[in-house]
């Protein structure tokens, strides 16, 4: 594998909301995200399975780099004890430019609030891709994280 074509980007975002509450959104309330992060995520629907079990596939419509896009996302693994969920993202604009895109979210307890760690592991089909860059996905994840945190703090 050409290393320039594959790689990994990560970001960590502190939240005011407790880790359990934050993780619960991804674990059990994923369908609320379009209502929470309205500017970023327009729609999510179950394509196969359900909202919360391994193997389930969702179709998402979202805005990235100012453009409306869509992709499918499949839950690969769930580790409730360590609050880690891994997804594979495919189809839509992602499928045109990435051979694989794996997203991991980990929510870590802190004394006050939590820490949300996003990891995007990718393999591009070619050097110059038309889809969003891995860094744009990080920005996207950070924005959604901040929207969810603001929503949870208000509750």
N, C-alpha and C positions, 0 to 999 in steps of 0.2 A: 504493500500500500504506500502510495506517495504521501509522505507526511504533511505536505502542504494541503493536500485534499482532505485530510482527516485531522481531527483535533478535539479539544475540550475547552469550554469556557465556563467560568463559574462566577457567581456573585453571592454575597451574603447581605441580607437586609434585616435590620432589627425591627421588631414589632412591639407595640405597646400592649397589644392583645396577648393573652396567655397562649402558649404553644398549643395546648389542647384545643382551645376554641378555634385557633387558626387552622390546625390540622383537620379538624372536623369539617371545615368548609370543603376541603379537597376530598375528604373521605366520604362524606354523606350529603353535602349540599352543593355539589359542583354545578348543578342546574341553576343555582342562584347567581352565578358569576356574571351572566349578561345583565342582571339587574343591579349588580354591585359595581362592576367596572364598565359602565355603559359606553364610555368613549372608546374603549379598547376592544371589548368583546360584544358583538352584536347578537349572536345566536349560538346556542348549543343544543344538539338533539341526539338522542340515542339512535344509533344505526343498527347495532347488534347487541344483544344482552341487556344490560341495565346501566345505571349511573355508577355503580360502586363495586363491581366484581372483576377479578382478573379475567382478561380476554374480551371484556366489553369494549365496543367501539363507538365513539362519539364523532359527530360531524360538527365542526366549529366554523363560524364566520367571524372574522375579526379584522381590525385595522392595524396594519404594521407598515412603518415608513410612510404613513399617509395614504396607503392604498388598501382597499378592501380585499381581503383574501379569504381562502378557506382551506381547511385541512382536516384530515381524520386523525383521531388519537385513540390509541389502544392501551388499556392498562396492562402492563407486563408483570409487575410485582407489587405487593403491598406488604409492608412490615409495620404493623400497628405499634408494636412495642417500641421501636426506634423512630416512629413517625416518618417513614420513608415510603414514597410511592414513585414507581418508575413507569414512564409512558413511552411508547414509540409514536412518532408523528409521521404521517405519510399522506400521499395524495395531494391534490390541489397544487398550489405553487411550490410547496415543499417537495413534492414528488418529482417536479420538473428539474429540480436542482440538486437534491440530496439523494444519495443512495440510501442513507440511514440518518435518522435524527432521533436520538434518545434523550429524554428529559427526565431528570430526577429532582424531586423536591424532598427536602428533609427539613423538618421543623424541630428545633432544639429548645428545650426549656431553659429559661434564665430566671434569675431571682425576680426580676421585674420584666414581664413580657416574654418575648421569645426571639429566636433567630431563625430566619428562613433562608435555607441554602438551596440555590438552584444550580444544577449542573446540566449543560447541554453537550452531549457527545455526538459528533457528526462525522459523516463521510460525504463529501461533495462528489457529484458525478464528474465535474470538471473544474478547472481553476476559476474561471470567470463565470459566476452563476447569476441567473436573473432573479432568483428569490432573495429574500432578506438574508443578511449576513448573520452568523452566529451571535455577534455582538448586539444586533438589533433584537434578536430573540431575548437576550439578557435584559435589555432595556424594557421590552414588552413585559417580561416576567416581573421585573421590579415595579413597573407601573401597576400591574394587577395586584401585586402583593401590597402595595401602599393603599390602593383602593379598598381592598379587603380589610386591611388593618383599620383604616378610618371607619369603615362600616361597623366593625366589631367593637371598636372603642365607643361608638355612639349608642350601641345596643343597651 
